[in-house]
């Protein structure tokens, strides 16, 4: 039996040059973008310096992190999406 199911992808799930980062994008994907770690640090995202986050960085969505810490999601998304 041959499985031919396709895994759906969206433009918003792509990082390098095509789509935008959104509230559901993980920190692991965001920090792949050059300069994104600086934007996150400037906006008070504590996860990059937390030793425990390294175990879950691929599951931490920026929207949930912002809600948890009371951070301005729109400002962060604007900042990382302006990066080339």
Backbone torsions as a table, in degrees:
resi	resn	phi	psi	omega
1	UNK	NA	130.1	-178.7
2	UNK	-104.8	128.9	179.0
3	UNK	-96.4	124.9	-177.5
4	UNK	-121.9	17.5	-178.9
5	UNK	-64.5	139.7	177.8
6	UNK	-98.9	142.1	176.7
7	UNK	-88.6	121.3	-177.7
8	UNK	-70.2	140.8	173.3
9	UNK	-127.9	152.7	177.5
10	UNK	-121.9	159.6	178.0
11	UNK	-59.7	-34.1	-178.1
12	UNK	-70.3	-15.3	179.9
13	UNK	-89.1	-5.6	-179.9
14	UNK	-96.1	141.4	-175.1
15	UNK	-102.4	-51.0	-168.2
16	UNK	-79.9	95.8	169.1
17	UNK	79.1	-5.2	-175.2
18	UNK	-113.2	-62.2	-172.5
19	UNK	-105.3	176.0	179.5
20	UNK	-99.0	151.8	173.6
21	UNK	-80.5	136.3	-179.4
22	UNK	-129.0	-176.9	-176.1
23	UNK	-59.7	-26.0	-179.3
24	UNK	-90.0	0.3	-179.9
25	UNK	-76.6	136.0	-179.4
26	UNK	-77.2	156.3	177.4
27	UNK	-61.1	-34.8	179.4
28	UNK	-59.3	-42.5	178.9
29	UNK	-70.4	-39.6	-178.1
30	UNK	-63.3	-44.7	-175.7
31	UNK	-71.3	-9.3	173.4
32	UNK	-68.8	-23.8	-178.3
33	UNK	-80.8	128.3	-177.4
34	UNK	-59.1	125.3	178.2
35	UNK	91.3	-9.4	-176.3
36	UNK	-67.2	-37.5	-179.9
37	UNK	-60.3	-37.9	178.8
38	UNK	-65.5	-42.2	178.1
39	UNK	-61.7	-44.3	179.5
40	UNK	-62.2	-44.9	179.5
41	UNK	-63.8	-42.4	-179.7
42	UNK	-62.4	-26.7	-178.5
43	UNK	-99.0	10.9	172.0
44	UNK	82.7	17.8	177.7
45	UNK	-73.2	112.5	-173.5
46	UNK	-80.9	-12.1	-170.4
47	UNK	-64.4	-29.1	-176.2
48	UNK	-69.4	-26.0	179.9
49	UNK	-100.9	-2.1	-179.4
50	UNK	-85.2	124.4	-179.3
51	UNK	-61.3	-31.8	-178.7
52	UNK	-71.2	-28.3	-177.4
53	UNK	-65.7	-23.6	-179.7
54	UNK	-63.0	-20.9	178.0
55	UNK	-84.9	-16.3	-176.5
56	UNK	-133.7	12.6	-175.6
57	UNK	-59.7	-27.2	179.1
58	UNK	-80.1	-2.9	178.4
59	UNK	-115.1	-15.5	-176.7
60	UNK	-77.9	113.2	177.4
61	UNK	-88.2	138.1	-175.7
62	UNK	-59.7	-35.9	178.4
63	UNK	-62.4	-42.0	179.7
64	UNK	-70.8	-37.1	178.1
65	UNK	-63.4	-44.6	179.9
66	UNK	-62.6	-41.3	178.8
67	UNK	-64.5	-42.8	-178.2
68	UNK	-63.2	-38.5	-175.5
69	UNK	-104.7	4.8	178.6
70	UNK	67.0	36.8	-178.4
71	UNK	-95.6	157.8	-178.6
72	UNK	-81.4	97.3	-177.3
73	UNK	-60.6	-44.9	-178.1
74	UNK	-59.1	-44.4	179.8
75	UNK	-62.6	-41.4	179.7
76	UNK	-66.9	-46.2	179.1
77	UNK	-62.3	-42.0	177.3
78	UNK	-59.3	-43.9	-179.1
79	UNK	-63.9	-46.7	-178.2
80	UNK	-75.0	-29.5	179.7
81	UNK	-78.8	-14.1	174.9
82	UNK	-80.1	-18.3	-179.4
83	UNK	-68.5	146.7	178.7
84	UNK	-92.4	NA	NA
